[in-house]
Amino acid sequence: MAAYRARIKEFHDVLNEDQINLKRLKSMCFNGIPDEPGSVRALCWKLILNYLPLSPSKFLSFLEKQRKLYSSFIQEMIVNPGKQHFGKSGKIDVTFEDHPLNPNPDSQWVAYFKDNDVLVQIDKDVRRLCPDIGFFQRATEFPCQDVVNAAEMETLRKRVDCSVLQSHTVMKNRQGAYNWKSSKKSTVEYDLLPDGKEAHWEVVERILFIYAKLNPGLAYVQGMNEIIGPIYYIFASDSEREWSEHAECDAFFCFTNLMSEIRDNFIKSLDDSAHGIGNMMMQLMNRLQLHDPDVGSLMVTQDLKPQYFSFRWLTLLLSQEFPMPDVIRVWDSLFADSKRFDFLIDVCLAMLLLIRDDLLKNDFSSNMKLLQRYPVFDIHLVLSEAVRLQKS
Amino acid sequence: MAKKTYDLLFKLLLIGDSGVGKTCILFRFSDDAFNTTFISTIGIDFKIKTIELHGKKIKLQIWDTAGQERFHTITTSYYRGAMGIMLVYDITSPKTFDNIAKWLRNIDEHANEDVEKMILGNKCDMEEKRMVSKERGEAIAREHGIRFFETSAKNNINIERSFMELAEAILNKTPSRDTSTNHTNVHVSQSSGHSSKCC
């Protein structure tokens, strides 16, 4: 306990310096950031993801600038288009020269429909984000005021609803009379929150939508939701209100920074390039062959291709392989890794070596199950094995 | 070394747009349960179920793929080895139905010529949200000479049946090998340790 308190104090000391020593902070974070008190991890992540400046005296002016910028993104990409298309009367003025069937590629409507395609995809995924914890279904304490208060605006949630038309089935009964078939209420899968409130998943949806708009070449790729999820979760659960209130904006910029380093994993055309996911999977297999030739050749003879399991491990930074608290602990180390994400391959290798005895015993299908649903392990065991491999 | 407890192994593949319910269909078939809270499939997922058909134990190795375009390079590599492909759309989403043509082209490009195909219109429990009529589904299936079912993973409609029919179609065109040859193979692979490829 004393050691734990000493560790927390050490973090506070480093964080309270006039000029934060990033190298030192990273090496401390690599060994795990204390879970308590609530603010330390969020602050550390904001620093090691190169978001906050290293001198705390500059935090305020910096954050003010970023938050203003983010709020202008919301205005420009969500509030204004939403107002334009929803209109005061809720109807669109079709006499306006641009209209929904305008084939001109510059038509705002064309852009609007294209955006909706991206949005529908994001919506499907954020609604099913981290179902094992209730967090994302709950209402945020800090809904985006620009969005929920703009009564005559089409929110993203409504935009998705609009793209799915309501219909009724007409039934003919035995007497030949036509009837509306009654709609069952049970079809609403998610409890929508009343107007003025927003669930955390809606905030995540907005972050991803703005990211997609700002990065049209990449837009939205499935799996990005699993990257933003834990970051937003940590920031929004910050015990200090002045931080948690701005979790959306801060998470957006940290996500953007993180994506700039891992975005190649999400780009199909880079799969076989030096930076793409194909190369990372190959590195993992080569190192496995080196460290454990038995398992390495088993992978070949049983045809356990790295795409079958490590594609997901590497692309999502292991966020689907472990429960949330463990993912967060793994990310402390990944974000703090000096050669960022080399350590990710070490962790994946450690995961394989820890189950080597089972792998060697099993047939193909049992091994597939084992690799795709990784057994519960003490995460510290995985990490210390990874550190051993990193040094070897 | 696990004992071979089956006579034949069929490799199946589930494809279709994201969110149409591929994972739910597979979960219903393999675990006989339904869960609305599935996370999105990234890359490829995998399940095994052993069924019995005409006195033969058949092990189904079923691959569940991610729907989004980005994952196609990863997922199309599975087409080649698949003996049966289930192409799923969502009857409440016309777009997923329109994309069937695209998925069929993918099959033509990447799968074996004699692969058994089947089209499933999923979520048929959501009648009040239906946007694609059963007739349209039947028509496109007829046009391509493919079997068709409307299914509901939620209400367990036609799930078992569609997998069984697909397996049966594959079985019918499997040359009726003498089972003893199979056993020989098993012995060979057992004696050579963990080198079995046919699982």
Chai-1 contact restraints between the chains, C-beta under 6 A:
chainA,res_idxA,chainB,res_idxB,connection_type,confidence,min_distance_angstrom,max_distance_angstrom,comment,restraint_id
A,K124,B,G19,contact,1.0,0.0,6.0,A-B,restraint_1
A,D125,B,S40,contact,1.0,0.0,6.0,A-B,restraint_2
A,R128,B,F38,contact,1.0,0.0,6.0,A-B,restraint_3
A,R128,B,I39,contact,1.0,0.0,6.0,A-B,restraint_4
A,P131,B,T37,contact,1.0,0.0,6.0,A-B,restraint_5
A,T169,B,E127,contact,1.0,0.0,6.0,A-B,restraint_6
A,S183,B,E128,contact,1.0,0.0,6.0,A-B,restraint_7
A,T187,B,M126,contact,1.0,0.0,6.0,A-B,restraint_8
A,E189,B,T36,contact,1.0,0.0,6.0,A-B,restraint_9
A,V221,B,R70,contact,1.0,0.0,6.0,A-B,restraint_10
A,Q222,B,S40,contact,1.0,0.0,6.0,A-B,restraint_11
A,Q222,B,Q68,contact,1.0,0.0,6.0,A-B,restraint_12
A,G223,B,I42,contact,1.0,0.0,6.0,A-B,restraint_13
A,K268,B,R70,contact,1.0,0.0,6.0,A-B,restraint_14
A,K268,B,T73,contact,1.0,0.0,6.0,A-B,restraint_15
A,D271,B,T73,contact,1.0,0.0,6.0,A-B,restraint_16
A,T301,B,S195,contact,1.0,0.0,6.0,A-B,restraint_17
A,Q307,B,I74,contact,1.0,0.0,6.0,A-B,restraint_18
A,F311,B,G43,contact,1.0,0.0,6.0,A-B,restraint_19
A,F311,B,I74,contact,1.0,0.0,6.0,A-B,restraint_20
A,R312,B,I42,contact,1.0,0.0,6.0,A-B,restraint_21
A,R312,B,G43,contact,1.0,0.0,6.0,A-B,restraint_22
A,D363,B,A2,contact,1.0,0.0,6.0,A-B,restraint_23
A,D363,B,C199,contact,1.0,0.0,6.0,A-B,restraint_24
A,F364,B,C199,contact,1.0,0.0,6.0,A-B,restraint_25
A,S365,B,I48,contact,1.0,0.0,6.0,A-B,restraint_26
A,S365,B,C199,contact,1.0,0.0,6.0,A-B,restraint_27
A,M368,B,F46,contact,1.0,0.0,6.0,A-B,restraint_28
A,Q372,B,F46,contact,1.0,0.0,6.0,A-B,restraint_29
